[in-house]
Amino acid sequence: MVQVAVAGPKYMRVLRNILFIKGHNVPLAESVRAANTRVTVPGHHHQQHCIELVRNRDYEGFLSSLLLPAEFRNSVFALRAFNVELAQVQDLVSQKTIGLMRMQFWRQVIENIYSDNPPHQPIAIELWKECSFDLIATLVETWTKDLNYRDEAVRKHKLTKRWFLRIIEERERNLNEKAFRNIQELESYAENAQSSFIYLVLEVLGVKDIHADHAASHIGKAQGIVTCLRSTPYHCMRRKVYLPLDICLLHGVSQEDFIRGNCGKNVRDVIFDVASQAHVHLEHARSFCKNVPSKAYPAFLQTVVLDDYLDRIHKVDFNVFHPNLQKRNTMLPFYLYIRSWRKIY
């Protein structure tokens, strides 16, 4: 039985209609239709698990991934599913010890993947397909002379193990639930947790370029800062504040002011300073655009989401608690498509 997904059908229709405008891009449009329904396809349940997890937990990343070239889409969904699993550990566990155990589990998963011994876990199996290029190519070459099968295996990507471990280690350190001491500490967290993910996406796309790496570094930092801002209302409800302490002290704002939902000028000044730093990183990333190969641009589509949030928080005078910031922008799929079509970030 096919069950139509109830989450976000309106947004999916917008993107689907956009894609159908381009008559030559039918496979992509069909993938949007399939991704918006819960369909069990024999031999594809691991892929479907990753897609569903990303769609439910990282909807903006889900939309961005749909606009990737078809041959890379499932690979990036596997990476995003891995990222989502790590990101939600902090919110799902009640004790730090349990969170550390989950991080150790994923660290061991990565070690096993690179030893060509992945556990029977959907995300691990999908990641193994992307990381174990050499083994798969050897097996296929040995077991079959069918050129089509061999080409399919060769398309897979040998990803850098270090980026996976950096993400895990940084998420593990973040389990301490302490506020960042300064903006540099927040940027360091973003570089390790967010930029490392973008480096992996660039590897999936087959991009090895120093300018693309520099752009990815700044985009990752911007994303980490914006994520910190976006999650502030949620964390304040749990009596947690992660905004840089040095900026709060500069404007005479305490963590209690945020927990109480204070929207005074000093609080908005803190948000302005933090948001401005994210904007600076986006501008730095775009300063490399003339030297970044166009093949790398799909990895940077998340800039559309960052621009959208920074623009909306500016319109509400940097009131991070404003209800408009908690709503999805129904035009976001259109903006993503236009940015993808124009090949800019």
N, C-alpha and C positions, 0 to 999 in steps of 0.2 A: 504494500500500500504506500502511496506517496502522500506525505503530510506536508502541506504548504506551511513554510515557516511564518510565524506571526511577528517576528521581530523585524522592524524596519522595512515593511513592504513598500511604503511610499517612496523611501529613498532608493530602493532597488529599481522601482519603476522609472524614476528619473534617469538613472544611469543607463538602464536598459534601452529606454527610448533614445537617448543620446547615441548609444552605440549602433542602434538600428538605422540611424540617419546615414551612417557610412555603410552603404550596401555591400562593399567589398570586404567588410570586417565581420561577416556572419559568424565565424567560429567564436570570436570573442563575445559577441552578443549572446550566442547560445550558452556560453559558459556562465554568463550572468544569470540566465534563466535557470540553469542547473544548480548554481550555487545558492539560489534563493529557495530551493526546495530540498527536502530531506529525502534523498534517493539513495538506496543501498544498491551499489553496483558490485557484483562479484569481483574480487581481486583489487578493489579500489577503496575498501573500507578504511585503510590507514590514511589515505589521502583525504577522504571525506571527513574523518575525525579532525584532522588538522584544519581543514577549511571551516568546519562548524565551530571549532574552538576560537579561531581568529574572528569569525563573523560575530560571535556572541560577546567576545571580550575585547576586541580591538577593531571596532567597526570601520574606523577611518583607515587603518592599515589594510583591512579587507578590501575596501574600495580601491585603494592605491594598488594593491596586488592584482586586481582584476585588469588593470591597464598595462600590466607588464606583457612583453612578448610571450606567446603561448608556451614556447619551449622552456621558459624559466618560471612560469607561474607556480607550479606545484612545488618547486624547490624553495621559492620564497615563502610560500604558505607553511612549509615545514619549519623554516627558520622563525617565522613569526609565531608559530605555535609554541616552539621552544621558548621564545622570548616571553610569551604570555604566561607560560607555566612558571617561569622564574619570577616574573613581576607580581603574580598573585599570591605567592607564598606568604609574603608579609601580612597580607590581609586575611588569609585563610587559617593561619595557625594562631593558637592562643598562647603558646610558650615559645621562647626563643630556641630552646633545645630542639623542639620539633621542626622549626624552620631550618636549623643547622643540619638536621638529619635529611630534610628534603634536598638541601643544597648538595650534601654529600652524595645523595642518590644520583643527582644529575651529573655531578663530577665523575662518578663511576660510570655512568651511562656514556659520557664522552670518551672516557678511557677505553671502554669496551668497544665503542664504535670504531675507534682508530686501531683497535686490535682485531677488527673484523669479526666481532662477537657481540652484536647488538642484542639487548634484551627484547623479549616479546612485548614491546610497548609501541603503540602506533607512531608517536613522534620520533622515538629512537630509530625505528625501522626506516622511516622516511628520511631522517638525517643520514643514516648509514648509506642510503642510496646515493646521497650527494657527496659523501666524504670518501667512499671506498672505490673510487674510480679504477685504481690499478687492479684490484682483485676482480671486480666485475668484468673488466675488459679481458683479463686473462681467462676467466672461466668461460666467457662467451666465445672467445677465440678458440678455446680448446673443445668445447662441446658442440659448436655449430659452425657451419661454413656459410650460414645465411648472412649476407652482407647487411641486410636491413636490420637484423638483430644487433649485429656488431656496432653499427652506426648509432643505434639507440643507446647502447651502453657507453660509447665513447663521448656522447653528449654530456654525461654527468660530470660533476665538478669535484675536484679534490680541494676541500676547504681547509683553511688554516686553523689548526687546533687551538692555537694561542688565543684567538678571538673568542672562542666558546668559553675557555677557562677564565678569561678576563671578565666576561659578563657574569659568570657564576660567582667569582670572587668578589666583585663589586656589589652584587645583590646580597651576598652573604654579609659583607661588612655593613650594609644598610639595615640589617636586621636589628642593629643596636637601637634604632629609632631615636637617634639624637639629631638635633637641629644642626645644619651646616654652620660651621663657625664663620665662614666668610664666603664670598661669591666664588673665589678660586676653588674652594673645597667642593662646591656644587658643580663647578665646571669639570673638576677632576672626576667626580662621580659620573657626570654625563658623558665624558670622553670614554670612560671604561665600559659603561653600561649601554649607551646609545650609539656612540660612534663605532664601537666594535661591531655592533649589529649591521651598520651600514657597510662597513668594510666587507662583511660576509656577503651581503647582497651584491656588492661590486664584483666579488669573486665569482658569484653565480653568473653574473652578466658577462664574465670574461674580461673585465676591465682591470688593467694593471697600469696605472697612471698616477704620478705623484701629485698632479694638480687635482685629480679627482679625489685622491686621499685627503688632501688639504681641505677641499670643499666638504667632504664627508665629516671630517673632524669638527668643523665649525657648525655644520647642520646638526650633528649629534649633540653638541653642547647646547645649541639653541633649543633642541627638542627636550633635553633634560631640564632646562630652566623653565620652559613652558609647561611641561608636565608637573613640575613642582608648584607652579602657580595654579594650574587647573585643579590639582588635587587638594589645594589648601582648604576649601570649604568642607570637603569630606573628612580630612584629617582633623580639622578643628572640632568637628562633631565628636571625634574620638579623643579630644583633648591632646592632640599632637600638632606641633608646629615645626616645620622643617625649613622655613625660610631663613636665609643667612642672618646670623646674629649681628654681624658687624653693621649691616644696613639697618636693621631694626634699632640698634643702639644709636646710630647716627641720627635717626629721626625721633628718638625718645619713645619708641614703641615697645611694649612688652609682649610676651607670648600670650598673656592673659587677654590683651586687647583683641587679638585674633580669635581666641577661643570664645570670647563674648560676642563676636561678630561686629566689632566696632568698625564703622565705615568713615571715621574722621579723616581729616586732611593728612595727618601724620601717617596713618595706616596706608592711605592711598599713595603717599609719597614713597613708601617702602615698595609697594607694588610697581610703581612707575620705574623706580631704579632697577628692579629685577627684570621687568619686562624690557627695559631699554637695553640691558645687556644681551638679552636674546635677540633683539633686533640688530645689534651690532654684529653678532656672530652670523646672522643671515646675510648681512651686507658683505661681510668678509668672504663668506662662501660664494657669493655671486661675483666677487671681484676676480674669481678664477674662471668664470664661465667661458671666456674666449679660448682658454687652453684646455678645458675639460672636454673629452671626446663625447659626442652626442649619445654614444652607446651607454654612457653612465647616467644620463638624465633620468631614466625610470627609477633609479635607486634614490633619487632626491625628490620624488613626488610629495613626500611628507611635508615639504616646505609650504605647500598649499594649505595644509591644516594649521601650520604654525602661523602663517600670515593671517589666516582667518581669525584665529583666536586673538592675536595681537591687535588686529583691527577692531574686533568687537569689544575688547577690554578698554581700548582707547575711547570708544564711543560712549561707554558707561563711566568715563572719568576714573578708570582704574579702581573701580569698586569690585574687588574680587568675589564678593558675595552676591553680586547682582544676579537675579534669576535668569536673565537673558543669556548668561554665560553657561547655564546648565542645559540649554536647549540645543538640539542639533540644527545645524544650518542646512535647510533643505536644498540650497543651491550648491552645496559642497561637491556632489558628484559632477555637476556641470563644470565647476571651476577646475576640478581634477582633470576632466577630459580635455578642456581647453588648454591647460598647461601642458598636458601630454602631447596634444596635437601640435602645439606650437614648438615643442621641444625646447622648453626653457624651464628653469627652476628659479 
